[in-house]
């Protein structure tokens, strides 16, 4: 049970004989036809493979790719074709597509060493460290002395060391990685990433640049390496080379608009606004309306409203008055405070489009945005719905309406609009990020992280996408991965205040004080008022954590005497000391704060957290109950009180808290979720099912609700109707990235005797949950039922290996299944 709220088939058509024949003869005809078709498919697939090899030798990967696909269309399980396609995609730079194909290879052949090694490397490139570890461990079990395995293990060891923040351990892991240099290692990009990172951490950017040159010789077009080189040039003081380097990147990736933006931003940073404007004007599509509008927007931002309007009026004089120009003029006037005139012009454009028989989508979108900025969100929403009535797949309108719905706490209708937006552009970063937000609001934290990861990649590691992704990772307890994401974005946006602030906070939370100090130094170099304020906060946090508490007390006393004190300071320092493992310090600061601000709710809530840390559960409960007397609609406080009762292992008292919380907040989704879990833990399965059904009706896109409800229906009840209902509910979990959900779906399918889809889902789940004996048993049973005895044997053996003791009932069932299985691995005859 998941407790976080968080094959292609071809048919053989037999031609009926023209004369009547016996049933036996008819069956023979069918069999011969089937065998003939299989042989023909195999022969044709082999020819496609041969041609693919020829095209590769001739340097024509596009045609080779088509040949591989043709072979797989005939024979989806053709392993050489699948592997060839995966290798081709990888070498062509289509790393995500290659990753998917290599995964198909190991699904078909779990012990395929080359595919496991490729998957390990690709997972590292994607910052998916848990998957990288899984693939590497499996490769190590097959070939413990393989040089490629050794390098990957060393890269993982470096990543583990980085997570600890221990400078000595990081240096040792870096040295170990350096010692493993070999021709095999040089081809591994994650090794270069790790070595470069290590040299940067050690403060030797010169060596980092040397490693960078080796890496770029291996992968001259790798955009991540090229972006990091930009930052290294900056650190080395080689500013005069940066513009030229970015221009080389643009030559390699001329369609990447973000690189031109990077070059323009660099010129702006160095004060060369003329060069930045020249880059903005010098685009491959400079004659298009969009390119000319981009110039106007640049002028509005960097040269002022008058320059932008002058450019726009010149364009209108030369080309007439296209709607796009008039709408941008209206937007500029609106931002300049001429709101009525701006709205009137946008409405004129909309009416002119209607008079021409056209849908005024652009004008209506601008009108909606203007109304929203003017405080009329209801009017903005009405305008968007009118727009979508005529143009239902309008990208920006669906996005904006989804934002309004999410702001109102309505993720389900928001998801419908975002699916429409995604049908227009499946890799649009804002759509992906909003989908992530919607799934998070629906309680599906796993899907939220996956979608935000895609948004981060699609955005070119933009700060906004990085900050949201890092927050989701940190909430999931993956602080190291969050830090990696922030640093990856910071390589491209080295002075982004939001990135620096958040990264400094992550270093503070993980007590990596040397790195926190480096962030403080960078903020001081920026020198703005906000940057200096954040730098001061980081400095104070470091002092509190690394020095005596008297530093903090003296600071607070000084602010009190100057009349600049606030309860927020005491609450923040209390929580900071709790995070760093110093409850005694936290208690002293808290008591001082309460003596000065006895009614402050934030301080009292911090006191409840401290009492929980000290395992003074009754004290924590009393504080929370007192706070709830004043704010019974505060769902997070009810959840905090529930956690107290759960820590006391009192399910009845926990149920009382949930009931009281729901009485005050009848629609609170998280409390209803906890109610279902509580009833389930108390053995009230029917009551839990009732709550889950209601939750599913309100949150149909929540995969965790589906998973838990389907599991209960299929395990706590024995009637066929409940199993059918479980199958209906679990159907959307097919293909889920969450292995627990795949296990639920697959086992229900198995119980319905749908063995083929069951085996596909359960083997995928077992690959990710190698230490879960129940999932391994489920996979073994499904594989045995589909006559894949050799594979089933491996999973049965895993169940026995994972048994907690000799009397484990699941292991006993696995032994019985193995005993009944013939030596050749085929399914035993009944």
ChimeraX attribute file (.defattr): number of C-alpha atoms within 10 A of each C-alpha:
attribute: neighborCount
match mode: 1-to-1
recipient: residues
	/A:1	14
	/A:2	15
	/A:3	12
	/A:4	12
	/A:5	19
	/A:6	19
	/A:7	8
	/A:8	9
	/A:9	8
	/A:10	10
	/A:11	7
	/A:12	12
	/A:13	10
	/A:14	14
	/A:15	9
	/A:16	11
	/A:17	10
	/A:18	6
	/A:19	5
	/A:20	9
	/A:21	11
	/A:22	8
	/A:23	9
	/A:24	9
	/A:25	12
	/A:26	15
	/A:27	12
	/A:28	12
	/A:29	15
	/A:30	17
	/A:31	13
	/A:32	13
	/A:33	16
	/A:34	16
	/A:35	12
	/A:36	13
	/A:37	16
	/A:38	15
	/A:39	12
	/A:40	13
	/A:41	16
	/A:42	16
	/A:43	13
	/A:44	16
	/A:45	23
	/A:46	19
	/A:47	15
	/A:48	22
	/A:49	24
	/A:50	14
	/A:51	17
	/A:52	27
	/A:53	19
	/A:54	15
	/A:55	17
	/A:56	15
	/A:57	11
	/A:58	10
	/A:59	11
	/A:60	13
	/A:61	20
	/A:62	13
	/A:63	15
	/A:64	25
	/A:65	22
	/A:66	15
	/A:67	24
	/A:68	27
	/A:69	21
	/A:70	19
	/A:71	26
	/A:72	21
	/A:73	16
	/A:74	19
	/A:75	21
	/A:76	16
	/A:77	16
	/A:78	19
	/A:79	16
	/A:80	15
	/A:81	25
	/A:82	23
	/A:83	21
	/A:84	20
	/A:85	25
	/A:86	27
	/A:87	19
	/A:88	20
	/A:89	20
	/A:90	19
	/A:91	12
	/A:92	12
	/A:93	13
	/A:94	13
	/A:95	19
	/A:96	14
	/A:97	13
	/A:98	23
	/A:99	23
	/A:100	12
	/A:101	22
	/A:102	27
	/A:103	20
	/A:104	19
	/A:105	24
	/A:106	21
	/A:107	15
	/A:108	15
	/A:109	13
	/A:110	16
	/A:111	15
	/A:112	16
	/A:113	21
	/A:114	15
	/A:115	24
	/A:116	26
	/A:117	22
	/A:118	23
	/A:119	24
	/A:120	29
	/A:121	25
	/A:122	23
	/A:123	22
	/A:124	23
	/A:125	18
	/A:126	16
	/A:127	18
	/A:128	14
	/A:129	18
	/A:130	14
	/A:131	17
	/A:132	24
	/A:133	19
	/A:134	19
	/A:135	25
	/A:136	26
	/A:137	19
	/A:138	19
	/A:139	23
	/A:140	20
	/A:141	12
	/A:142	15
	/A:143	14
	/A:144	13
	/A:145	10
	/A:146	12
	/A:147	16
	/A:148	25
	/A:149	25
	/A:150	18
	/A:151	25
	/A:152	27
	/A:153	19
	/A:154	22
	/A:155	25
	/A:156	24
	/A:157	20
	/A:158	25
	/A:159	21
	/A:160	16
	/A:161	20
	/A:162	23
	/A:163	18
	/A:164	14
	/A:165	18
	/A:166	13
	/A:167	16
	/A:168	10
	/A:169	16
	/A:170	22
	/A:171	18
	/A:172	14
	/A:173	24
	/A:174	25
	/A:175	15
	/A:176	16
	/A:177	25
	/A:178	17
	/A:179	11
	/A:180	17
	/A:181	13
	/A:182	12
	/A:183	10
	/A:184	11
	/A:185	20
	/A:186	17
	/A:187	14
	/A:188	21
	/A:189	20
	/A:190	24
	/A:191	26
	/A:192	25
	/A:193	20
	/A:194	21
	/A:195	23
	/A:196	27
	/A:197	19
	/A:198	23
	/A:199	19
	/A:200	17
	/A:201	16
	/A:202	14
	/A:203	12
	/A:204	14
	/A:205	22
	/A:206	16
	/A:207	16
	/A:208	23
	/A:209	19
	/A:210	12
	/A:211	18
	/A:212	22
	/A:213	17
	/A:214	14
	/A:215	23
	/A:216	17
	/A:217	11
	/A:218	15
	/A:219	16
	/A:220	13
	/A:221	14
	/A:222	15
	/A:223	15
	/A:224	14
	/A:225	19
	/A:226	21
	/A:227	18
	/A:228	20
	/A:229	23
	/A:230	19
	/A:231	20
	/A:232	22
	/A:233	18
	/A:234	16
	/A:235	15
	/A:236	12
	/A:237	11
	/A:238	12
	/A:239	16
	/A:240	10
	/A:241	12
	/A:242	20
	/A:243	16
	/A:244	12
	/A:245	17
	/A:246	21
	/A:247	16
	/A:248	14
	/A:249	20
	/A:250	18
	/A:251	12
	/A:252	14
	/A:253	15
	/A:254	15
	/A:255	12
	/A:256	13
	/A:257	11
	/A:258	15
	/A:259	21
	/A:260	22
	/A:261	14
	/A:262	18
	/A:263	23
	/A:264	22
	/A:265	17
	/A:266	19
	/A:267	19
	/A:268	16
	/A:269	11
	/A:270	11
	/A:271	11
	/A:272	13
	/A:273	17
	/A:274	12
	/A:275	16
	/A:276	24
	/A:277	18
	/A:278	12
	/A:279	17
	/A:280	21
	/A:281	18
	/A:282	14
	/A:283	16
	/A:284	10
	/A:285	11
	/A:286	15
	/A:287	11
	/A:288	10
	/A:289	13
	/A:290	13
	/A:291	17
	/A:292	20
	/A:293	19
	/A:294	14
	/A:295	21
	/A:296	27
	/A:297	19
	/A:298	18
	/A:299	20
	/A:300	17
	/A:301	12
	/A:302	14
	/A:303	14
	/A:304	13
	/A:305	18
	/A:306	12
	/A:307	16
	/A:308	22
	/A:309	19
	/A:310	13
	/A:311	18
	/A:312	22
	/A:313	17
	/A:314	11
	/A:315	18
	/A:316	15
	/A:317	10
	/A:318	9
	/A:319	10
	/A:320	11
	/A:321	14
	/A:322	12
	/A:323	19
	/A:324	15
	/A:325	21
	/A:326	20
	/A:327	24
	/A:328	21
	/A:329	19
	/A:330	27
	/A:331	22
	/A:332	21
	/A:333	19
	/A:334	18
	/A:335	13
	/A:336	11
	/A:337	11
	/A:338	13
	/A:339	18
	/A:340	12
	/A:341	13
	/A:342	25
	/A:343	22
	/A:344	13
	/A:345	19
	/A:346	26
	/A:347	19
	/A:348	16
	/A:349	22
	/A:350	23
	/A:351	17
	/A:352	15
	/A:353	17
	/A:354	12
	/A:355	11
	/A:356	9
	/A:357	9
	/A:358	12
	/A:359	17
	/A:360	22
	/A:361	20
	/A:362	19
	/A:363	26
	/A:364	24
	/A:365	23
	/A:366	24
	/A:367	26
	/A:368	26
	/A:369	22
	/A:370	24
	/A:371	19
	/A:372	16
	/A:373	14
	/A:374	12
	/A:375	11
	/A:376	13
	/A:377	16
	/A:378	13
	/A:379	16
	/A:380	25
	/A:381	20
	/A:382	12
	/A:383	20
	/A:384	24
	/A:385	18
	/A:386	15
	/A:387	23
	/A:388	19
	/A:389	11
	/A:390	13
	/A:391	15
	/A:392	15
	/A:393	19
	/A:394	21
	/A:395	20
	/A:396	17
	/A:397	28
	/A:398	26
	/A:399	23
	/A:400	22
	/A:401	22
	/A:402	26
	/A:403	20
	/A:404	17
	/A:405	19
	/A:406	19
	/A:407	11
	/A:408	10
	/A:409	14
	/A:410	18
	/A:411	24
	/A:412	21
	/A:413	14
	/A:414	26
	/A:415	24
	/A:416	14
	/A:417	26
	/A:418	28
	/A:419	18
	/A:420	18
	/A:421	25
	/A:422	21
	/A:423	13
	/A:424	13
	/A:425	13
	/A:426	13
	/A:427	15
	/A:428	16
	/A:429	23
	/A:430	21
	/A:431	27
	/A:432	28
	/A:433	25
	/A:434	24
	/A:435	28
	/A:436	28
	/A:437	26
	/A:438	28
	/A:439	25
	/A:440	20
	/A:441	21
	/A:442	27
	/A:443	24
	/A:444	21
	/A:445	25
	/A:446	21
	/A:447	22
	/A:448	25
	/A:449	23
	/A:450	17
	/A:451	22
	/A:452	27
	/A:453	27
	/A:454	18
	/A:455	28
	/A:456	26
	/A:457	16
	/A:458	17
	/A:459	20
	/A:460	19
	/A:461	22
	/A:462	21
	/A:463	22
	/A:464	17
	/A:465	25
	/A:466	29
	/A:467	21
	/A:468	21
	/A:469	27
	/A:470	29
	/A:471	19
	/A:472	24
	/A:473	23
	/A:474	16
	/A:475	12
	/A:476	14
	/A:477	11
	/A:478	14
	/A:479	20
	/A:480	22
	/A:481	19
	/A:482	26
	/A:483	24
	/A:484	18
	/A:485	24
	/A:486	26
	/A:487	18
	/A:488	20
	/A:489	23
	/A:490	23
	/A:491	17
	/A:492	21
	/A:493	18
	/A:494	15
	/A:495	15
	/A:496	15
	/A:497	19
	/A:498	16
	/A:499	23
	/A:500	24
	/A:501	20
	/A:502	18
	/A:503	24
	/A:504	26
	/A:505	20
	/A:506	22
	/A:507	22
	/A:508	22
	/A:509	16
	/A:510	17
	/A:511	20
	/A:512	19
	/A:513	21
	/A:514	15
	/A:515	18
	/A:516	25
	/A:517	18
	/A:518	12
	/A:519	23
	/A:520	22
	/A:521	15
	/A:522	17
	/A:523	25
	/A:524	17
	/A:525	12
	/A:526	14
	/A:527	13
	/A:528	11
	/A:529	11
	/A:530	12
	/A:531	21
	/A:532	18
	/A:533	14
	/A:534	20
	/A:535	24
	/A:536	15
	/A:537	15
	/A:538	22
	/A:539	17
	/A:540	16
	/A:541	23
	/A:542	18
	/A:543	16
	/A:544	20
	/A:545	22
	/A:546	12
	/A:547	11
	/A:548	11
	/A:549	18
	/A:550	13
	/A:551	13
	/A:552	20
	/A:553	18
	/A:554	11
	/A:555	12
	/A:556	21
	/A:557	14
	/A:558	13
	/A:559	14
	/A:560	13
	/A:561	9
	/A:562	9
	/A:563	9
	/A:564	10
	/A:565	17
	/A:566	15
	/A:567	18
	/A:568	14
	/A:569	15
	/A:570	27
	/A:571	23
	/A:572	18
	/A:573	22
	/A:574	27
	/A:575	22
	/A:576	20
	/A:577	21
	/A:578	19
	/A:579	16
	/A:580	16
	/A:581	13
	/A:582	15
	/A:583	19
	/A:584	15
	/A:585	21
	/A:586	25
	/A:587	19
	/A:588	14
	/A:589	25
	/A:590	25
	/A:591	16
	/A:592	15
	/A:593	23
	/A:594	17
	/A:595	10
	/A:596	15
	/A:597	17
	/A:598	13
	/A:599	11
	/A:600	15
	/A:601	15
	/A:602	15
	/A:603	24
	/A:604	22
	/A:605	18
	/A:606	22
	/A:607	24
	/A:608	24
	/A:609	22
	/A:610	24
	/A:611	20
	/A:612	19
	/A:613	14
	/A:614	14
	/A:615	14
	/A:616	14
	/A:617	21
	/A:618	15
	/A:619	17
	/A:620	24
	/A:621	20
	/A:622	13
	/A:623	20
	/A:624	23
	/A:625	17
	/A:626	12
	/A:627	18
	/A:628	17
	/A:629	9
	/A:630	10
	/A:631	12
	/A:632	18
	/A:633	17
	/A:634	15
	/A:635	19
	/A:636	11
	/A:637	18
	/A:638	25
	/A:639	19
	/A:640	18
	/A:641	25
	/A:642	25
	/A:643	17
	/A:644	27
	/A:645	21
	/A:646	16
	/A:647	14
	/A:648	14
	/A:649	11
	/A:650	12
	/A:651	17
	/A:652	14
	/A:653	15
	/A:654	23
	/A:655	21
	/A:656	14
	/A:657	22
	/A:658	24
	/A:659	16
	/A:660	15
	/A:661	24
	/A:662	21
	/A:663	13
	/A:664	16
	/A:665	18
	/A:666	13
	/A:667	12
	/A:668	15
	/A:669	19
	/A:670	19
	/A:671	23
	/A:672	22
	/A:673	21
	/A:674	20
	/A:675	23
	/A:676	27
	/A:677	23
	/A:678	21
	/A:679	19
	/A:680	17
	/A:681	12
	/A:682	13
	/A:683	12
	/A:684	14
	/A:685	21
	/A:686	16
	/A:687	14
	/A:688	24
	/A:689	22
	/A:690	12
	/A:691	21
	/A:692	26
	/A:693	18
	/A:694	13
	/A:695	21
	/A:696	17
	/A:697	10
	/A:698	15
	/A:699	20
	/A:700	15
	/A:701	19
	/A:702	22
	/A:703	28
	/A:704	27
	/A:705	30
	/A:706	26
	/A:707	26
	/A:708	25
	/A:709	26
	/A:710	29
	/A:711	26
	/A:712	20
	/A:713	23
	/A:714	23
	/A:715	13
	/A:716	14
	/A:717	14
	/A:718	10
	/A:719	10
	/A:720	11
	/A:721	12
	/A:722	17
	/A:723	22
	/A:724	17
	/A:725	14
	/A:726	25
	/A:727	24
	/A:728	14
	/A:729	23
	/A:730	25
	/A:731	18
	/A:732	15
	/A:733	23
	/A:734	18
	/A:735	14
	/A:736	17
	/A:737	15
	/A:738	17
	/A:739	21
	/A:740	21
	/A:741	27
	/A:742	27
	/A:743	30
	/A:744	31
	/A:745	30
	/A:746	33
	/A:747	26
	/A:748	26
	/A:749	25
	/A:750	21
	/A:751	14
	/A:752	14
	/A:753	13
	/A:754	16
	/A:755	21
	/A:756	16
	/A:757	17
	/A:758	30
	/A:759	27
	/A:760	19
	/A:761	26
	/A:762	30
	/A:763	28
	/A:764	24
	/A:765	26
	/A:766	24
	/A:767	19
	/A:768	18
	/A:769	17
	/A:770	15
	/A:771	14
	/A:772	15
	/A:773	23
	/A:774	16
	/A:775	27
	/A:776	28
	/A:777	24
	/A:778	26
	/A:779	31
	/A:780	29
	/A:781	25
	/A:782	29
	/A:783	25
	/A:784	24
	/A:785	20
	/A:786	16
	/A:787	14
	/A:788	17
	/A:789	24
	/A:790	17
	/A:791	17
	/A:792	30
	/A:793	22
	/A:794	14
	/A:795	26
	/A:796	26
	/A:797	18
	/A:798	20
	/A:799	28
	/A:800	22
	/A:801	13
	/A:802	17
	/A:803	16
	/A:804	11
	/A:805	10
	/A:806	9
	/A:807	9
	/A:808	13
	/A:809	12
	/A:810	17
	/A:811	24
	/A:812	15
	/A:813	15
	/A:814	22
	/A:815	17
	/A:816	12
	/A:817	18
	/A:818	19
	/A:819	11
	/A:820	12
	/A:821	19
	/A:822	12
	/A:823	12
	/A:824	9
	/A:825	16
	/A:826	17
	/A:827	20
	/A:828	16
	/A:829	7
	/A:830	3
